[in-house]
Amino acid sequence: MTVNHASALTKEYFIAYLKLIMNSREYTIKQAKEYTFDFFFKGDMKRYGPSTWLQFEKAIKEIDKTMCDMEVC
């Protein structure tokens, strides 16, 4: 996926990205989060700015909630 440095990436972008990682690598959400932090953000949460990081965190929370709802937490 190509990243445009001019604007913040959306929550929907990260939901799609994380789901792709989870499905293709058979990762848990925790593993996908760690992979994304290392590979996408290169270990630097400020790499694409605070707005993009916030959208990443929102995507993780939404996926967590969806998975919890499906599993009846």
Secondary structure, 3 states (H helix, E strand, C coil): CCCCCCCCCCHHHHHHHHHHHHHHHCCCHHHHHHHHHHHCCCCCCCCCCHHHHHHHHHHHHHHHHHHHHHHCC
